[in-house]
């Protein structure tokens, strides 16, 4: 509880979300110190595991314990529909969102296979798929109460006692709001942020760029969370809510691709450091994602040319986190192994 604001359904306004952002907990100093004391003693040259060392340090700091653990990773995939999908910005019709949600629940999608492979607990949350958000070229995508309701759904989706949260999305047309949110937050031309999404090209891509430009022109200049409300979608709002709740629950977060990163960017612009407990799993092929990561100061763990969404890149990165935690906790120290360290001791 922070004053009158709690991490549950009592949140009823964007102002209350901002109150939470003003009171974010930081990394755990004791866990970080314990990591820093153990890491140099492990049987390897200093820094030789590269980013795996950075990852294990990050896990310890944001889990608030040492050594960090990776026995309970959890994935939450949020689905929503968008009014701008009717403007021809996607290669697929809006009904595919619900069809893919059903596929997730049957275990038939890529995210299901990745979660099985890395033993990740998966749940899919569909947010009013029969009620698309508003067309943001004509007005706000969501009114405040609708936005806050979706944001709360995301907050409530984060379990206690988990090791890492993977977030992902499904929503036909949602690279369009991702591009619009990114452009409105960080500037530049609509074309700088707008890619092919599900595979559009030619006139359809030109139309998508036009739609993004129209939305940004209508809504730019508002506060970051209001930008997300006006140009985003329910699944984007829910992902932002999940990331905020994870911070208070001491759960590090793996972000997926362009849409996921755009969804949470408003938190960082509202409050510098709000995404310090987040890593990015992969770099999407969507051209705006690299630009967005640069603006946020984030470096993804890998680039495999993926652009599926569904949390797929973040789920794949769970394997990296498991490896990092296992190496830090399981390797012997020089003393335990009877191996001389670099100074011969």
C-alpha positions, 0 to 999 in steps of 0.5 A: 500500500502506498498511501491511498493507492494499492496494487489492485482494483482500487486504482481508478485514474491515471493520476493514481498510476503516476503516484505509483511511478513516483514511489518505485522500489529500487534494486536490492542492495544486499543481493547485489553486494552478495552477487558482487562478492561471489562472482569474482571467485568463480572458476573463470577469468573475470568477465569471460561469460559476458552478458551472462554475468550482467544477467545474473547480477540483474536477476539478483538485484531485482528478485531481491535475493542471492543467488538468483533463481529461475525455477518459476518463469511465467508468461502472460500474453495479452490480446486486444483489438483495435479500431484502426485495424478497419483502416487496412493497416494489416494483412489479416482481418481483426477476427484473427485475434480471437482465433489465435487466442483460441489457438494459444489456449489449445497449445497450437502456437509458437509461444506454446512450444517455447513455453513447454521447452523452457518450462514457462507457465503460460496464461493468455488474457483476452481483453474485450475482443468484441469491442475494439478500441476507437479509431485514433485518427478520429479521437482517443483509442480509449477513455480514461476508465477503459484505459485504467481497467485494462491497466489493472487487468495487467497488474492483477495478472502478475503472480506473487513469488515468481522468478521472471515475467515474460510479457507478450501480445496478440492483436491484429493491427497492433504494430500501428498503435506501437508505431504511433505511440513511439513517434508521439513519445520520441518524435520523428516521422511516421515512416521512421517508426512504421514497418510491414507488421504482418507483411503488408507492402506497397499501397497498404504500407503507405496507408499504414504510415498515413494512419500513424501520422494522422494519429500522432498529429491529433494526439501528440503533446499529451503526457506519456500515459495519456499518449498510451491511452489515446494511441495504444490499445487494451493489450498495450495498457495491460502490458504496462500495468503488468510491468509496473506491478512486477516492479513492486512485487520484485519480479524482473521482466523480459520484454518481447518485441516492438509492440511490447516495448512500445507499450511500456515506453510511456512508463520510462518517459513518465519516470526515468528508471521505471524500466530498470527491472526489464530486459529485452529478449530480442530485436524485432525485424520491425524497423521501429524497434531498434530505434525505440530500444536506442531511445530507451537505452536498452540492448536486446539479448539477441537478434534472430530476425523474429517478428512474430509477437506472442512473447516468443522472443522473450520466452526464448530468452528465458533459456539465457536467464536460466543459464546465467542463474545456473552458472552463477549459483552452481560454479565452484569458486577457485578455493572450492575447486582447488584451482589457482586464481590469476594471482596464484593464490 
